[in-house]
Amino acid sequence: MKMNRWLIVLGTIIVQMGLGTIYTWSLFNQPLSDRFGWDVSSVAITFSITSFALAFATLFAGRLQERWGLRRLIRVAGVVLGLGLVLSSQVSSLTLLYILAGFVVGFADGTAYITSLSNLIKWFPERKGLISGISVGAFGTGSLLFKYVNSALIGAVGPAQAFMYWGIIVLVLIVGGSFLIREAVVREQAPASSTEGTKKQEVRHDYTVKEMLRTKEAYMLFVIFFTACMSGLYLIGIVKDIGVQLAGLNVATAANAVAMVAIFNTAGRIILGALSDKVGRMKVIAGALLVTAVAVMTLSLVPLSFGIFFACVAAIAFCFGGNITVFPAIVADYFGLKNQSKNYGVIYQGFGFGALAGSFISALLGGFHLTFIVIAVLCAISLLLALIITPPGQGRRTRQREQQLNLNPSSRAS
């Protein structure tokens, strides 16, 4: 069983690395603009569509998994994603680019991402934070490695042909990795206790999506996740521009921040994921939100030197990676494992809305400074929520136990 479980880990890592390559999209913005004469900002919209489609797909992935089975679903998603990139090599209009490289690629990516991640967590219920960190960290590693692969392809054959080779490689990775994956089977949980960090937490049963949406905790988690995603995704999209405009760095130096974001993002996924198993997940989230708030306020209000700029960027990227890693485990802790793909798919919509919100707020407020202040305020609100939230029904059960102890002093003495 141990050998089988770790083979499933390996297969999931391969799949997630292929899926993570979509985060190299920014490499294509300028080359596509030069080739077709499109505005760079118009080309960049493609990645916003990809991110939104990725999140949107998670709403349907669980139902597709029930109908097709996990391995078949991942293979289909890998083929669709690869073909979407290959066909993107033939486009000559922004509309087709938005449809193929945006919606089709994003939807296929999100379908395989949420199901492979949730399945791996089910195989390791005793190490949800660490395993989530490994899986989501592989997604980030794929982005980091393919920054160099796709840069080399663009330089050698141009952006159009690079799409073709990229698509073929991704198809092979995802379909190949799927052969090592086995679908976990989770039986309905009876009232029991699960461990989150060092605290015991009672889980009533495996919540369905409808049951989850009847709890206030689901909406509190959505707000926290939305805030965490918006802060990280906004930074990823404009980090080079911040370095040039606010820190006064030259373009080449500021561009190094892109690679640094990928490195610290991946490190945060692994380190904070493992840490959440030991100290408690919401403590990790609260700490990450606090650090993010301090970092964005520093970027907005403090004159930026080289060191301050890179320290703030590294802190935000590290915390963002940790937040999106710990959240799948939080959803499993709060609502059970059986319906993890569906339940996390609903909460994961915070990622899609967060991907769009930062850009819209920046456009509305007219720049970086006010947007960072808004993000800091949202982090403060989410920090408060993270400090007071408990699993559904836990507060009520605690009060009931206290009432029983008050009514029966002898049991308290014993």
DANORSUL-V92163 format. One line per field, one symbol per residue. burial: b if it has 9 or more other C-alpha atoms within 8 Angstrom, else e. A space follows every 10 residues. Layout:
burial->???
//
This chain:
burial->eeeebebbbb bbbbbbbbbb beebeebbbe bbbeeeebeb ebbbbbbbbb bbbbbbbbbb bbebbeeebb bebbbebbbb bbbbbbbbbe beebebbbbb bbbbbbbbbb bbbbbbbbbb bbebeebbbb bbbbbbbbbb bbbbebbeeb bebbeebbbb bbbbbbbbbb bbbbbbbbeb beeeeeeebe ebebbbbbee bbbbbbbebe ebbebebbbb bbbbbbbbbb bbbbbbeebb bbbbebbebe beebbebbbb bbbbbbbbbb bbbbbbbbbb bbbbbbebbb bbbbbbbbbb eeebeeeebb ebbbbbbbbb bbbbbbbbbb bbbbbbbbbb bbbbbbbbbb bbbbbbbbbe bbeeeeebbb bbbebbbbbb ebbebbbeee bbebbeeeee eeeebeeeee eeee
//
